[in-house]
Amino acid sequence: MKRLSIFLPVVWLSSCCLAQQADSPALPLEFRDLFNGNDLSGWVDVNTSPETWSVQDGLLICTGKPIGVMRTDRMYENFIIEVEWRHMEPGGNSGMFLWSDARPSGNRLPLGMEVQMLELDWVNQHRGRNGKLPPIAYVHGELFGAGGMTATPDNPRGNRSKSLENRCKGVGEWNRYLFVAVDGVVKLSVNGKFVNGIRNASLKKGYICLESEGKEIHFRKIRIMELPPGLANTTNTAPEIKEESK
């Protein structure tokens, strides 16, 4: 029953989008690449370095240093994203930011909905002062508003939403995330099963960012299906970043 309760909202979101498609015939419902496997076209470095991101043998390689993000060259509202990723070092840390303002704060990361990508050994490397381990649920696709974004977790761990099942694989193994992001609602599938969700995000349109946070991570097959527009307006859309003329 719990699995069904997670699945039904995704079906509802998809059916709503298909219904709206009748009024938006110019928007094809099909995946396209956010990462083309050849270069960094469509991405803009925000606060990392020219050495942080590279393409090798069709993979997007992130060294993890310095901490920061790169962003898409435009904003997105409603969409489905499929991404495959693997950490190359124990305890690796990374993620994607949705509906982000792509403006780094004091910790070098922006406001946005973070889709967590942590390597399983992260909890062993970040014990509390009393020696207690952080909850393992933290690494399996946790969702939370970062940098000041607010949201309501489906499966609360404080203001974060934890996965109902631990499905991520460890260092050197590929993980596959699929997430549906519509009108401030995110539903996340980890390696073939929907296990987490969050709603009422304070921003509903913004940039998509990839995170560099300390250790090497690889990405492949980053694809997006744009869905019809919905509830985004001037009050819940991230400010547009104007490119400087060259």
N, C-alpha and C positions, 0 to 999 in steps of 0.2 A: 504493500500500500504506500509506503514511503517513497519508493521509486516512482510509482504512478503520480504521486503528488508533485514530484519534481518535473516529470515529463509533460504533464498537462499544460502548465503555463507556457512551455515552449511551443506546443502545438497551437495554443491560443495566439501567441505572438505571430507565428508563421501564418495562420489563417487570416489574422487581421491585416498583415502585410500583403497577402495575396488579394484580399478584398480591395485594399487601397490601390493595388496595381491596375485595376480596371480604370481608375481615374488618372493613372500616370503611365500611359502606354509607351512613353519615350524612355522609361527606365527599365532596362532588361534585368531580369533576375538571374544573374549568372556570376560565377566567381571570376575574378581577375587577380593577377599577381600584384601584391604590394612589394615583393622582392623578386626581381626578374632572374636571379641566378647568375647574372653577369657583372653587374655593377650596382652602385648605390643610387641609381636614378629614382627620383620620387622621395628621397630622404634628405633631411637637412640636419647637419650637426648643430646641436644647441650649445653644449658646454663640455664636450670631451676633447678629442684631439684627432689629427689626421691619421694617427697610428691605431686608434681605438677600434675602428671598424674597417674590415676588408672583406674581399670576396675571393675564395679559394675553392676550386673544384666544385663550383655550384653552391657552396655553403657561405652563409654570412657569418663571419668570425668576429667576435667581440673579445678583446683582451681583458675587459673589466676595469681598465685603468685609463684615465681617472674616472671617478664616480661622476655620472651624469647621464644624459639622454641624447638620442637623436630623434627627430620627429618627422612625420609625413609632411609633404609640401603643401597640403591643404587640410581643411577640417572635414570631419565626418559626423553624421548624425545617427542614423539607424543602419545597422549592418550585422553581418555574420562574418566572423574571422576564423580561419583554420591556420594553425601554426604548429610546427614541429620544432622541438628544441632539445638540447642535451648539454649538461654541464660537463666540463672536462677536468674539474678539480673537486675533491671532496669539500663540501660546505659552500659550494658556489651560490651566489645570490644574483637574481635578476628579476625581470618582470616586464609587463607591458602596461602602459597607462592609456586609458580610454577617456575620451571627452576632456582632454587635458588642455591647460593653458600654455604648456610648454615653456613656462617661465620658472627657472630654478629658484628655490628658496635657500635658506641657510644650510640645509643638508645637501644642496646641489641637485635636488630632485623637485619636480614640478607638482602642481595641483592636478589631480585626476583620479580616476577609478583604477586602482592598481590590481592587476591580475598577477598574483604572486607565482614566481618560478624559483624555488629553492631546491638545492641538492639535499638529499636525505641526511647527510652527516652534519648539516648546519646546526641542528639542535645540540649535538654533542660538543660542538665548538663554541657554543654560546650559552653556557650554563649560567644560572643566576649566582649572585654573591653567596648564597647559601649552598651552592652546588647543585641545586635543583635544575633538571632539564626543562627547557621550554616544551610546550605541548607539540607532539609530532604532527598534529593537524595543521600547524602553522605552515608546513612545507608543501602540503598537498593541494595547491590551488586555492589558497585563501583569497578572498575578495575584500577590499576595503577602500574607503575614500582617503586619499593621501593629500597632504599639503593644505588641508582646510576644506576639501570636498566633504560634504555630508551625505549619508545614505543609511538605509535601514537594512540590516542583515537578515537573511532568511534563517540562518543557523548561527545565532549570536555567540561570539567569543569577545566580550566587550562590544566595541563598535565595529568589529570585523565579522565576516561571515566565513565559517570554517566548512570544509568539505565533510560530507557525511560518510565518505569512505576514503581510505588511504590508498590511492591508485598510482601515484607517481613512481617512476623508476629512478635508479641511482646513477652515479657518475658514469659517463660514457655511453649511457643508453638513451635512445630517443623517446621523448614524450610527445603526445599529440593532444593539443587543446583545441576545442571547438567552442566558441562562445557566441551567443545571440545577445545583441545589445540594442534595445529598443526603448525609447522614451524614458531613459533613466533606470531601466531594468536590465540586469545582466544575468544570464543563465550559462553556467560553465560545465562543459563535458571534459573529463580527464580520461584519456586513453579509452574512449569508447563508451562512457556512461556519464549522464548528467548527475552531478553530485553537489553542486553549490549554486547559490543565487543571492542577489542583493538588489534592492530597489530604492526608488525615491532619490536617485542621485541628484545633487543640487545643480549640476551641469548636464545638459543633454545633447550638446554638440561641441566638438573641439578637435584637437589634434590627437593622433595616435603616436605614442612614443615607445621606443625600445630602450631598456635600461642597462647601463654599464655599472656594476657595483662590486668591483674587487677581484673577480676571478673569471677565467675564460669560459665563455659559453658559445655554442654554435646554434644557428637557426637555419631552417630550410622550409620550403613550401609555406610562405606567408601569403595567404590568399584572402581576399575580401569579397563579399557579396553585398553591395549597397542595396538597402531597402528604401521604400518610399518615406518621405519626411513625415514627421508627426508633431510632437509638442514643443519642439525647440523654438525659442523666440529670443528677443534681445536681452531678456533678463536671465536666461539660463544657457547662453551660448558664450564660450570663451572668446576673449578679445582676439580679433584677427591680427596676426603678426605681419607687418608690412615688410616685404623684402627691400633691402637697400639696393638702390640702383648702382650698377657697376660701370 
